[in-house]
Each structure stands twice: as structure tokens, then as C-alpha cells.
């Protein structure tokens, strides 16, 4: 009796021999045809390579019974239909040089052969100069005449019928159908000039008409991003980035709205995804995920797409250059200041501009919708005592009475009485004093600045300002926190964080680990602008803080920084968690709720926001300001009806 390998004996030697072609194709199919959606992807890419302008997908029983992709492309000559089902037969490349500069989505000549090895395939095709169409079935020996228009229809029947064990790994028909439709969306997003339609079990589920790429991209991101995105288009044709970025204010719990394309090919690449994630790091916190549709243009000779049979992975010759290009393109777009937002023309809605619409977060949209259906809830205006004066302002098409800026400011109900008002932050107070002389003239011309000019403060939390478009609401703590954070970063990068010595050192009780950290890492603390000294085994004195944070609580600031350094280690924290440390420091000095600011100080903050990169979001990804247009205000009060 021959011992078996499992019984501990040696395996019997088998001779080396070539595998049958059918088995070779079935092995290859394991990588190419992972599930029905893989078939859909391959057939759609073939249709695009054929120059199609309209593509139709039909699937039955999740694609396991039938998948059909029809196009109006150039078609396949009758004499080449047999080759189309042969492994490593293709019209897309013919030499190593062409392989190294692939410009088509398909090129390996494996997809149809792999599909035909695990299912029955039928191809019906007709070229423009052919008198009729021809059909070739993978179960037949030759092509035969058939009826059909110019283009190609590929039908796949009974997927995995030749390898029934693979069917056990598939999900329900509904789940597999959803994956097929998602595969179509991914392809459609990169080819807006082509019309796509999809049918599932005889029911139409998708219809992408040919049109502008922005509209197609927004269709992929979803309606939540219709008014919360930015468009980018930077760099030369040999290494450029374009697409739509979802604003951090509308982030997601899952990374299911992230589409990245390299020369029109959907990919999942670690270099690209890491670059985008780093670019969002400053404005997206925690475990939230950004949404985006991005297209990388790159010289085909600088990217290798022949990495995996599924062609979803790529390899760059200079991955660092690609990382830098993507990172800077995305970061610069997200950090564009409020001053770079285009003014809206009279009569236009905020979402009418694809380039840079004014951010309107979901909670604001819900409030507007509730008002539109006649359920007003004006509790957020409870800070108004009434208006004591009016002035005439220009509104497209008519003259309307509006409260004079000074009257509004005088009539606001501030929560903090004058005698309890804490001092304003030094930066805002100095800037406010410098701006006091021109405040009145500026307020009379709200269109002179993107964020307009302050007309009051609401509940000690929000700044109300008017600009050319209408009303601007600013979260003063979030906005000031961002301004201070960006200044801290700039100073830290320049190795010149100015230090403000304290006349009276602030002391606090500390545990032995904090005391040891102060003793061992004075240089690291000095890099952050902190001067700390040990008073006793249980006490630390704060003798100097960054000048930008001089108005904050020195002891609380020192505690937070020490906690961050202890948690991550000094070297690692300064290298990898630098921004988080600086964000924590900025938060300690930002203006707090119930702090009354003068009109000049509020205007100074607005001007700082306009000059600060990334000022549209705070360090935690929340919006710092919201625009409410005059048309929206008119709808709330039913004006013009």
C-alpha cells in the first residue's frame, strides 16, 4: 500500500508535464473572474477600448445566470471572433515597447478566454463595413451570420458552470447584482462622454447620460456633496491631478466614496490613497473618511499597469514624485482660504458653482428644508431684541429695508455684561484697534470682503456678518482656533516659535512621569515654545508659552502638551503627531464662548480667516462659517409670494 502524504510518508513522485489549456485558463480565471462584477468590469473596459459612445449592461440572477454588455463601438471582424476567445490574443499591444506605454484599459488578452473557461460565452459583432453581424459561441466551432447593428454584444451564461465549487463562495443574487452595478459606476465615472445604462432582472436601475465630468463625478459621490465639494485641476499633462473633493464637513463613517483613476483606469493604490489621507489629515479627525473622485494624468511610460491580472494595481517609476503631486494638489485645494471662494452672481444658488461652492453642512440644509415646508423654528435668532434703525441696501431687482449695521450691533443681546467681559486675545485686540478707523466705511460696503463685515454677536458664540451674498455666520472659537493653529505651524516649521515669558509663573501639580519628562526633554519643549521648570517632585512651573497662546491658561496648556508627548513618545510625537500637538495648543488659546468681542475685533477675525489657508474648517473638520444667501432668506420669509 502506497503511504499517503497525510499519513506521514513521502508523496509519490509525479512527472513534470504541461497543464491542459483548459486547466491553465481556469487557473487564470481564478484571478481575473473573482465574481460576476469582475466579468462586468472586463467587458465594460473592452467596450470602451472599442470606441463605444453608448454601453448597456444587463444581468440576471446577480450575473450568475446571464451577463450581457452591448456597445456601439467599432466591432470585431467575423474572421477574428475565434481569436477573441483565445488566450493571449489581443489587438491592443504587439511589442514590449507598446506594453511599457499601454494606453488602453485592456491589453493582456486573457479576460474573454478566462471567462469562457468557467462559463459559456457568446459574441455577436458587426463592423461598419460588414453586410451583417456574426456570432461566435464558445461552445461552437465557428462564427455564423446573425442580425445586429454596428458594435458588439458579449453574453456570459451560467457563470462558474464549469467550476461549480466557485459558486459556493458567491453571495446572494441581490448582493452580487449590487457589486455589478458598483463596477459599472466605477467605470462610468471616468468616462463622462459615454452613456451607460444598467438593467437588473429586466428592471432599469442606472442611466448615466453623456455629459460634463463634474456632473458624472457628483453622481458617484451622492447628493450630500452637491453643495459640499471643491474641484481641482492642476499640473501638466504628464503628471497632473483633477477631480472633485468632498468637503470635510460632510465626511463618512466608511471609505465607500473614494474613487481614484490613473489614466482613466480605476485603481486601489497605497501611494495614492496615503497621499490623499495625509492631505485631509489637517481637516478630518478621528475615524472619519473623505469622499472624492480623483484622476491622475501621467505619462504611460512612468506607470506599470501590468502588475496583476485584474489590472487594479499599478506601480510608479517615481512613487515619491506622484505622492507629492497628489498630496499638494489635494491639500492646496482644501486649504484655499475664504477669500478664494467665487462670488455668486445675483439670482444664483450656492450649489450652482461646481468649482468652489460655499459650504453648507447637513444640519444647515435640514434647517432650511424644515423652514421651506412651513415648520419654522427661529429659536436660533433669540438673541435679537429687535431693530432700532433701518437703511436701504441693494437687492437684485428691488430696494429693501435692512437694519443698519450700527443699529443691529447696538440691539444685540450679549450674554456677558461689560464688567465681566474678559480681555480679547492680543492678536484680535491689536488688529481690532488698527481696523477701528475704517470699520464704518467697510460695513457700508459688505461686498468688499468675501466674509463681509460684522453686524453683531449671537449668544456669545457666533459672529453675524453681512457680505454681498447675504448673511455669514461664523463660529468664532472654531475660526480663531484654525487661525492660531496655522500660525503655530508656520512658526514651528520655521524653527522660530516666539516665546512670551510670564511675569508670574503658573504652577501646577504633576505626577513623576511629567516631572521626569520636563527634566529630560527641555529642548523638545522649547521647540514647542514652552519654558517649563521643576519646582519639586510633584510640581512644575510654566515660565514661558508661545506668544500666540499668551492669553490662554498656561497650566492647562502645559498639561495637554505633556500628556501628548507621554502618549506617543517625544521623538515620534514631534515627527508624526506634530499637527495634533499644535492643534491642541491652538485650542487652548482660541476665543471661548460668551466672550464679547467688539465689532472691530470681529472684523479683524474675519480678515484673518480670509488670509488663512484652510480657514473654512476647524482643526476637527467642522465648518467655521456658513453662508445664507439672500434668496434663502427670502424663501424663509416668503418674500415675493
Secondary structure as UniProt FT lines:
FT   HELIX           5..7
FT   HELIX           21..32
FT   HELIX           36..49
FT   TURN            50..51
FT   STRAND          54..60
FT   HELIX           61..63
FT   STRAND          66..71
FT   HELIX           78..80
FT   HELIX           81..84
FT   TURN            87..88
FT   HELIX           96..99
FT   TURN            100..101
FT   HELIX           111..118
FT   STRAND          120..126
FT   TURN            128..129
FT   STRAND          133..137
FT   TURN            138..139
FT   STRAND          144..146
FT   STRAND          151..157
FT   TURN            159..160
FT   HELIX           164..169
FT   HELIX           173..189
FT   TURN            192..193
FT   STRAND          195..200
FT   TURN            201..202
FT   STRAND          203..208
FT   HELIX           213..221
FT   HELIX           223..225
FT   TURN            226..227
FT   STRAND          229..236
FT   TURN            237..238
FT   STRAND          239..246
FT   HELIX           248..250
FT   STRAND          258..262
FT   TURN            263..264
FT   STRAND          265..266
FT   HELIX           270..280
FT   TURN            281..283
FT   TURN            286..287
FT   STRAND          292..298
FT   HELIX           300..302
FT   STRAND          303..304
FT   TURN            306..307
FT   TURN            309..310
FT   STRAND          315..316
FT   TURN            317..318
FT   HELIX           319..334
FT   HELIX           338..340
FT   TURN            346..347
FT   HELIX           350..352
FT   HELIX           362..372
FT   TURN            373..374
FT   HELIX           378..381
FT   TURN            382..383
FT   STRAND          391..395
FT   TURN            396..397
FT   STRAND          398..402
FT   HELIX           405..411
FT   HELIX           418..420
FT   HELIX           426..435
FT   HELIX           436..438
FT   HELIX           439..443
FT   HELIX           446..448
FT   TURN            450..451
FT   STRAND          453..458
FT   TURN            459..461
FT   STRAND          462..467
FT   TURN            468..469
FT   STRAND          470..475
FT   HELIX           476..493
FT   TURN            494..495
FT   STRAND          499..509
FT   HELIX           512..520
FT   HELIX           522..527
FT   TURN            528..529
FT   STRAND          531..536
FT   TURN            537..538
FT   STRAND          539..546
FT   HELIX           547..549
FT   TURN            550..551
FT   HELIX           554..568
FT   HELIX           570..576
FT   HELIX           578..589
FT   TURN            593..594
FT   HELIX           599..611
FT   TURN            613..616
FT   TURN            619..620
FT   STRAND          625..629
FT   HELIX           630..636
FT   TURN            637..640
//
